[in-house]
Amino acid sequence: MVREFSIAGHKIIHQDAVEALKAIETASIDLIFADPPYNIGKDFDGIHDKVDESEYLGWCWKWISECERILKPNGTFYLMNSTQNMPHLDIYCRDRFEILSRIVWAYDSSGMQAKKFYGSLYEPILHMVKNLKSYTFNADDIRIEAKTGAKRGLIDYRKNPPQPYNTTKVPGNVWDFARVRFKMDEYENHPSQKPEALLERVILASSNPGDLVLDPFGGSFSTGAVAKRLGRRSLSIECNEAYIKIGLRRLGIPSNYTKDDLEKKKIRKTKNLSKANRDKDSVEQAIFQLEL
Ligand SMILES: C[S@@+](CC[C@H](N)C(=O)[O-])C[C@H]1O[C@@H](n2cnc3c(N)ncnc32)[C@H](O)[C@@H]1O
């Protein structure tokens, strides 16, 4: 079953991603942000995310090929995945795209602490384009504070005459954004919601107002919501009805759902476990990660 919901400039498609991507016009998308299930056993409201590695990668090749087809020649493609899968995806993508940056989204997690190895506290993101000579990168729209100039007030004596260091800079490839927590206003009932601040940087840097931003795995629809706030157009695909409802509310798209159906009722993503259980939980998670 395919269902489509739209409002001026914004569309949500309720369908399997590969099938929905096949129906999108070739070279029609300015920016793609793809954050698929990572095949690490998450429960996406009834869809269990764990298959053989070869099956998972074979599925990735299908939707990545479609993304390649529908991306404009001057378009940009961001691809997120787990640390375990990313080497495979990097090798596949570097034959098809120009990889501009290998970004690390680093975050703190005091809740999950591995004790027998170094716990995973980052997620990798590939930043890719089709054409090195023609792509959007609005460096001035994403500048951040440069501590050398702004905090320490140092003078650059290599310049003649000496000048203060810049107070802002273009971010490097290590991004420090807090994960979305229960107490944050933007929190939605989704197990892998990405922060609006991360999407804001991606969309400001790699698209212009009016451009079309695609998210093949909408999830909590952070991409669509931020694209709308920043004056871009958006197209989001998601196969799970529970999450479609989140998207309809976040993007303000009319539907037959009642207000109550779409109301935000916050449920914690993680259970509030006792300390003993928390320790057991981290060991199980550690074993699980090692099995991958
Ligand atoms: C990692 S989450 C995306 C999270 C999203 N970036 C956010 O910020 O909320 C992956 C999403 O893909 C959806 N999904 C899984 N398999 C899919 C498929 N075959 N077609 C479309 N969506 C799928 C899941 O339901 C889940 O919501």
The ligand as a Gaussian input file, in Angstrom:
#p B3LYP/6-31G(d) Opt

LIG

0 1
 C       17.563000       5.304000      11.679000
 S       15.879000       5.597000      11.467000
 C       15.799000       7.214000      10.800000
 C       15.789000       8.250000      11.869000
 C       15.611000       9.656000      11.345000
 N       16.785000      10.119000      10.644000
 C       15.278000      10.597000      12.471000
 O       15.987000      11.597000      12.683000
 O       14.320000      10.338000      13.168000
 C       15.476000       4.577000      10.132000
 C       14.009000       4.603000       9.761000
 O       13.845000       3.850000       8.558000
 C       12.587000       3.207000       8.596000
 N       12.663000       2.071000       7.666000
 C       13.201000       0.846000       7.881000
 N       13.136000       0.088000       6.767000
 C       12.532000       0.865000       5.825000
 C       12.171000       0.644000       4.469000
 N       12.436000      -0.513000       3.853000
 N       11.558000       1.648000       3.805000
 C       11.290000       2.825000       4.423000
 N       11.614000       3.094000       5.713000
 C       12.232000       2.121000       6.407000
 C       12.403000       2.806000      10.058000
 O       11.039000       2.640000      10.363000
 C       13.055000       3.999000      10.777000
 O       12.097000       4.941000      11.158000

